[in-house]
Amino acid sequence: MSLSPLRLRAAVAAAAVAGLGCATLTALPAAAAGEQVKVQYRQSATGSDQAEPWFKVVNTGSNAVPLSQVKIRYYFKADAGASYRFACSWAVKGCANITGTFGTLNRSTADADRYLEIGFTAGAGSLAAGADTGDLQLRFHRSDWQAINQHDDYSFAASQTAYGDWSKVTAAVGGATVWGTAPAGNDPDPDPTDPTDPPGDGATLFDDFTYTSHTDPALNAHGWNVRSNSGGPGVPGAAWAPENVTFAREGANSVMNLETSTAGTAASTRQTEVLTRATKFKNGTYAARVRFSDAPKSGPDGDRLVQTFFTINDLKAPMADDYAEYDFEYLPNGGWGEPANILYTTSWETYRPDPWEAVNQHSEARTSYAGWHDLVVTIDNSAITYYVDGTLFGRHDARYLPERPMSINFNQWLIDLAGQTSTTPRAYDQKVDYVLHVKDQVLTPAQVSARVAAFRSAGTAFEDTVPGTG
């Protein structure tokens, strides 16, 4: 169930060889005593072009449960070659507080190889002991709106026309599974948050972005390129403006700011990108703390903006099978057919620009991500795994693993100028607190935090021990 966002990143080059070893993910203990939920399910459509799984989450424990800690998984068999989209039709808790992301099972079965994971934002509040969420009237469909077959889906039951307890849907609280049975061999992974005992020292890139300006000699000496050359992605004819990359203290930390601005014309559009010159990053852990923005700091809102943290290498030929790209892409005002804010994580195998064809897998959440967020992606020999703020966001197939090294990149750019046609100047900020890569080691999000805290406690603003040849 991958979706190919219809866009071409004509971005940069990249990467490097990294070894194949990996550490074991640390598991959470069981949910705290009293934090228990169950899931009730009914189907609202047995065929046609949409699946409509409706849910209620019931708190069966003795303590209130923050819904932001609850995840539900509905398992199904994807149609060959199909990609899917999630939607919320209506919810007592408000559709704006419901998220839906698609993931891939580690082990396919006859009736499941994908899942829809339902989550809640903080705005959904808490579920008191004995209470339920009320209706979650959800649906998903193929991106091309072709007919779907639900009758070979693990979690589907044509006879379930009224709410009832349903163990073929799983639920987790705080990362610990508390309800349901996953398809054979696919127990939901816990959210790894154990901050103790990070893996031993490995080749590492860490940068706290303690610089004075885009012309600071240390920025170049530390291997960063502030882009000034023309070209995609983004608005044709727009400039990439090094002067719009600035550095400042915020609290105890130094922060890099990428400002993208426009007055509604290509000539007035200034986009920003910072990337490593080295192409030496492959397997391991990548992490950054990034502040996304939903609105400009001045002027009218509505531009179709993309704010990113990603790794990439160059496409040597259309559909070349050694291309690789792993993205966090936040669209605060939608774009690529989306009407409002959405966060994508996308793992790329390859693409062809003309005529457009893409081979990738993605996870998504249609909700606001304005503010600071901890972004982590890990790559080992079996999967690419994305986390946002310590919570599993998506896991993608081994077929998308990198074959060549990549660069590490941050950029902010405009898809087009159709989202806001005003000629009033406006500017958007994307901020970055730090970046970390640990070669050949899979760190949990909490271990990432511990590693960053150790660098800062030691007064280390920059370190790069990753070999230049991988």
Secondary structure, DSSP 4 states (H G I P E B T S, - for coil): -----S-------------S--PPPPPPPPPPTT--EEEEEEES-SSTT-B-EEEEEEE-SSS-EEGGGEEEEEEEPPPTT--EEEEEEEETT-GGGEEEEEEEEEEEETTEEEEEEEEE-GGG-EE-TT-B---EEEEEEETT------TT-TT--TT--S-EE-TTEEEEETTEEEE--PSTT-PPPP-----SSPPPP--EEEE----SSTT-HHHHHTTEEE------SSSTTPEE-GGGEEEEEETTEEEEEEEEEESSSTTT-EEEEEEES---B-SEEEEEEEEE-SS-SBS-----EEEEEEEE----STT-TT--EEEEEEETT-BTTB-S-EEEEEEEEEEEETTEEEEEEEEEE-S---EEEEEEEEE-SS-EEEEETTEEEEEE-GGG--SS-BEEEEEEEES-SSS----S-EEEEEEEEEEEEEET----HHHHHHHHHHHHHTT--EEE-S-TT-
